[in-house]
Amino acid sequence: MFLTQPNQTPYDLHFSLLNVPVRVHPLFWLVALLMGFNGGDPKTVLLWIVAVFVSILVHEMGHALVIRWYGWSPSVVLYSFGGLAIYTPHLQSNYGPGRSKRNKWTQIIISLAGPGAGFLLAGILIAVCWGTGLASIQVLRFGETMIPSGYMMIRGPNLTNEYILLLISQLLYINIFWGLVNLLPIWPLDGGKISRELFQMADGGMAIRNSLILSIICAIGIAILGFQNERQFIAIFFAFMAIQNYQELSGPNRTGGNPW
């Protein structure tokens, strides 16, 4: 979710997926472990780490493949609380039939591709679960809002392994709930990048300032909602983002322009 990639370490995991270079920083595994640790069955923690890895990789690959379609060469880095799809706009790739179609909506489409890839994965899992009779809808209550966040797995004739059912449930939770959260107009989430591009279209001179003000308001609102509903992680996470955005708003040369 942050905009600068971490330094290389000897413990990075490197591989390529669909001809896109991928690097996994060791902090990615540590943060996923801390988020999933509950003092119970170690297998459930391992499944959580797998679900987080697959989900964030799919999310960043969604960005990366659309970036490549536009004719740039992307790479993916997973670290800390999320990941980055990195590219240099002036460097062309050997792919990209859409590079002649770049326009003012390009960055918005790239930003939407990440959550869109996650929603697609969730849709495939839901179709499989419904088709095999293994799932029924479950929602997460967040205040008075019912947010689709996962599926309650039902043991069926074709699948009774509780760990597989738990993994499916975790994948659905991450890709649906986190995907929706990522579309909030809070910088540097994808929704924040989209809102900044929209402000750029409407009034380029004040785009960054206006997008940061909207971002701060939304982040404070979500933080308050989190505290009210005893979701401390969400509350602290968005309070930190509100502070981060306020510091950027108060910094020099933050009245307008494009950050890229």
N, C-alpha and C positions, 0 to 999 in steps of 0.2 A: 504494500500500500504506500510505501515511501518512495521518494523520487530519485534517490541516489543508491547505487549498488554498493554492497560492502566490499572491503578489500579481499583479495584472494588469500586463501589459507591452504596449508598442506592437507587439510582434512576435507576439502570440498569434494563433493561427488560430481563428476562430469559425465554426461552422456548426450546423445543426440536423439531427438524424436521428430519424425517427419522432416528430417534435414534441418531442424532447428536446434542449435546448441543449447544445452540446458546445464546450469550449474546450481547445485544445492549447497548452501552455506551451512555449517554445523549448527549455527544458532536456530535454524529452522527446526531441526529435530528436537533441540532443547525446549524451545517454546511450545511446540506441539506436545511434548511430554508433560510439561508443567500444566498445560491447559487440560490435558486428559487424565492427569493423575488423581485418583480418588481413594487410594489406599486399599482398594479391593482387588479383584481378579486382575493380575498383570496382563492377561490376554485381552481384556477389554481396553486397556490403555494402548496396547499394540494395535488393536483394530482402529482405535481413534486416530493414532498417528498415520496409519495407512489411509484412512478416510480423508484426513486433512491433506496428506501428500497428493493423493489422486485428484481431489477436488481443486486444490490451488493450481496444480499442474494443468488440469483441463482448462481452468479459468485463464491462466496466462497463455496457454496455447491458442485459446480463442483469439486473444489479442494478436499473438504472433502470426497466426495464419492470415488474418486480415491485413496486418501490416505487410506481409510478404505479397499478398494479392495486389496491394497498391504499388509494389515494385521495390520495396526496401528490404534490407537484410536484418531480420530480427534475431535476438537471442533472449533466453529466459533465465532469470535468477530467482531462486526461492530462498527466502531468509526471514528470520524474525517472525513478524505477524503476517507475512504474506509473500508477495513476489513482485517481480518487475518483468515486463516485456520491453526490451531495449532495442532501439534502432537509431540510426543516423540518417536523417531525411535526405542528405545530399548523396548518400551512397546507394547505388542501385543494385538489385539482385538479378539473378538470371530468371527469376519467376516474375509473376505479377502482370497478368493480362489487364488488370484494372488501373495500371499506372497512368494511363491517359485520361482516366475519369476522376482524378483527384479534384476535389472542390472544397467549399467551405464546410461541408458535412463530413469530410474525411475523418477528422479527429473524433467526432461524435460517434461515427460508425465503429471506429477502432475501440473506443471506450465501451460501447455497448456489446462488443463481441465477447468480452470476458464473461460478464454475467450471463449472456446469451448461451455461451457454451455450457455453463453450469446448469442452466435451465433445461438445455437439451439433454444433458446426462440424466438429470432428474426425471425428465419425461420418459426417457428410455427405461429407466428403472421402474417407474410407475406402471408403464405399459406391460413390462414383464411380470410385475407383481399382480396386477389385475388379471392378466391373461392366465396366470397359474393359480389364481385364487389365494394368494399368500398375504394380501394386504388390505387394510381398511384405513380410511382417512383419519388422521389425528392432527390436531392443531395445537399451536403453542399460544397460551393466553399471555398477552403482554399488555397489562392494563385492561382497557375495555376493548382492545383491538384483537381480533382473531387473525393470526398470521399463519398461513400454511407453512409448516416447518418440517414435517416429517411424516412418516407413516408408522402406525402400530402394526408390527408384523404378526400375522396369525399363522400358526403351524398348519401346514397343509399336507396333502398326501405326497407332494413331490419334494418338499423341503422341510426338514424338522430341526436342522442344526441351528441352535440359538445364536452362535457366534456369527454365522452368515447373515442371519436375520438382523442382528445388531449392526453389522457392517452396512447393510442396505439402509437401515434406519438412519445411521450416522451420515451416510453419503447424501441422503435426501435432506436431512436437516441442514448440512453445510451448504449444499448447492441451492436450496430454495431460500432458507432464512438468511444466510450470509449474502446470497445473491441480491435479495431485496434490500438488505442493509447497505450493500455496496453501491446501490443506485441512489442513496440519499445525496442531496446536493451539498456534500461536505468535502472540502478539499483535504487530502488528495485522493479520496475515493473516486471511483469511476463517475459516480453521479456529480461529484464536485468538478471533475474535468469537463463533463457535459455542460453543466451550468455555466462554467467559465467561457466555453465556446459560444454558448447562446448569448451571453452578455457581450462577447466580442463582436458578434453579428449585429447586436442592437446598438451598442455604444462602445466601440473599441477603446476609446481613450480612458474609460473608467472601468474596464472589464475586470481587471484583477481586484480592484478595490471593492466593487459591488459583489463579486463572487465570494470574496472573503467575508464580507459582512453577512451575506446569506448563510455562508458556511458556519460562522460563529453562532448565529441565532439558532440554526438547526442542531448544531452539536450541543449547545447548552440545553435545548429542549429535550433531546434524547438522553442526555446525562441526568436531567431532573427526573424524567420518566423512569430511568433505570433505578435511581435511588428510591423512588416511590414504590417500585415493585420489587425491591430487594434483589436487583440484578446488579451486584456491585461491580462485576467485571465490565459490563456494558457501560455503567455509569462512569467508572474511572477512565475507561478507554476514550469515551467521547468528551469527557472533561479535559483530558490531555489534548485531544484534537482541537478543542475550542481554544485552549491556551496557545497551542502551536499556531493556529490561524491568527489569533490576536497579535502574537509576536511578529508574524509576517506582515500583517496589516500595519503595524506600528513601525516597521522597518523602513529604510530609505528606498526611494524609487518604487513605491508600491501603489501608485495611483492609476496605473493603466498599462496597456501593452499586453503582449503575449509572452508567457513564461518559457515557451519552448525555444 
